[in-house]
Every structure is written in structure tokens, then in C-alpha cells.
């Protein structure tokens, strides 16, 4: 399978377009036509996990609560998707996009 075919398979349940998947692969420097022999290693790589989390985050921020696939529509648990995204971001030392940040309060002295 190619990198694109694997990404499409992994993300097909979330209604993400082929063009968006191709674009994100390109942004990550992943050749969409590269033949992948070890699918497990590829899908658990840092680049792929961050790509998947980024696409899912974009989908959530866009307000998607359900996805259509062919002639059926599915509603996904947004909380479960948020938990997945948070876990991936934390795994690689990135800020959790759903965590409130305690911003310092600036007071006049």
C-alpha cells in the first residue's frame, strides 16, 4: 500500500477529503506514492500520528460532529477524539489544544 492509501484507510471514517489528506502528507514531507511495507511502523510514526491528530483537530474545530460515508452517516464521540488528540500531543511534548492555559495576569505596579 502507498502512504496515501494507508492514510485514507485510517481516516475514512472521519469524512476527511482525499485532497486534504494529500495536502497534509505533502506538508509533513511524506511522499504519498511511497510504498509502505511495514504499515504498523508507519502508522505509529511521529509524523503520521501528528498528521492524523492534526486532521482530526481541524475537523473538530470546524464543528464536525458527524461524518458521512457513502450512503450512511455516523456520529462519533467528540470526547474520545479529543482524548486521542490530547494523548498524541502529550506523547510528543506538545501543548494540549484542549487544556486551559493559565495566562499570567498583568497588573499595573
VMD Tcl script that draws the C-alpha trace (Angstrom):
set ca {
  {0.00 0.00 0.00}
  {1.08 3.57 -0.57}
  {1.34 6.19 2.16}
  {-1.77 7.87 0.73}
  {-3.80 4.64 0.70}
  {-2.87 3.95 4.32}
  {-3.74 7.49 5.41}
  {-7.04 7.31 3.54}
  {-7.87 3.98 5.20}
  {-7.01 5.33 8.66}
  {-9.10 8.48 8.21}
  {-12.01 7.32 6.04}
  {-14.43 7.10 8.96}
  {-13.99 10.82 9.66}
  {-15.07 12.24 6.31}
  {-11.71 13.87 5.54}
  {-11.30 14.51 1.82}
  {-8.61 12.93 -0.33}
  {-7.28 16.38 -1.22}
  {-6.89 17.31 2.45}
  {-5.07 14.04 3.16}
  {-2.75 14.61 0.19}
  {-2.07 18.17 1.32}
  {-1.21 17.11 4.88}
  {1.07 14.32 3.65}
  {2.87 16.86 1.48}
  {3.20 19.29 4.42}
  {4.80 16.52 6.51}
  {7.21 15.67 3.70}
  {5.70 12.23 3.20}
  {5.67 11.01 -0.41}
  {2.06 9.96 -1.00}
  {3.12 7.39 -3.62}
  {5.77 5.73 -1.45}
  {5.13 2.02 -0.99}
  {4.98 1.17 2.73}
  {5.98 -2.37 3.65}
  {5.55 -2.06 7.45}
  {2.14 -0.46 7.93}
  {2.26 -0.70 11.73}
  {5.57 1.10 11.90}
  {4.31 3.80 9.52}
  {1.02 4.43 11.35}
  {2.78 4.61 14.72}
  {5.47 7.01 13.49}
  {5.61 10.52 14.94}
  {4.91 12.15 11.56}
  {1.84 10.04 10.86}
  {0.39 10.28 14.38}
  {0.74 14.08 14.33}
  {-0.74 14.21 10.82}
  {-3.77 12.21 11.94}
  {-4.21 14.26 15.12}
  {-3.90 17.50 13.14}
  {-6.57 16.46 10.64}
  {-8.91 15.35 13.42}
  {-8.31 18.60 15.31}
  {-9.11 20.61 12.17}
  {-12.29 18.58 11.79}
  {-13.37 19.25 15.39}
  {-12.51 22.94 15.21}
  {-14.57 23.10 12.02}
  {-17.58 21.98 14.06}
  {-17.90 18.44 12.68}
  {-19.94 16.22 14.95}
  {-20.86 13.56 12.44}
  {-19.38 12.20 9.25}
  {-20.96 10.81 6.13}
  {-19.52 7.79 4.41}
  {-21.26 6.78 1.23}
  {-24.95 6.40 1.96}
  {-24.64 6.33 5.74}
  {-23.89 8.91 8.39}
  {-22.08 8.27 11.65}
  {-21.87 10.25 14.85}
  {-18.54 9.95 16.63}
  {-17.73 10.64 20.24}
  {-16.09 14.05 20.14}
  {-14.76 13.45 23.67}
  {-12.99 10.25 22.55}
  {-11.46 12.05 19.56}
  {-10.33 14.91 21.80}
  {-8.76 12.38 24.20}
  {-6.88 10.77 21.28}
  {-5.61 14.15 20.04}
  {-4.54 15.16 23.57}
  {-2.70 11.86 24.06}
  {-0.78 12.25 20.79}
  {0.16 15.87 21.51}
  {1.28 14.96 25.06}
  {3.27 11.98 23.77}
  {5.40 14.31 21.66}
  {5.67 17.11 24.23}
  {3.26 19.49 22.50}
  {0.69 21.66 24.24}
  {-2.68 20.01 24.64}
  {-5.01 22.03 22.39}
  {-7.96 21.43 24.74}
  {-6.31 22.32 28.03}
  {-6.90 25.72 29.53}
  {-3.69 27.66 29.80}
  {-3.21 29.72 32.91}
  {-2.21 33.01 31.47}
  {-0.46 35.43 33.80}
  {-2.41 38.43 34.91}
  {-0.56 41.66 34.32}
  {-1.23 44.28 36.92}
  {-0.07 47.84 36.93}
  {2.57 48.50 39.55}
}
mol new
graphics top color blue
foreach p $ca { graphics top sphere $p radius 0.5 }
foreach p [lrange $ca 0 end-1] q [lrange $ca 1 end] { graphics top cylinder $p $q radius 0.2 }
display resetview
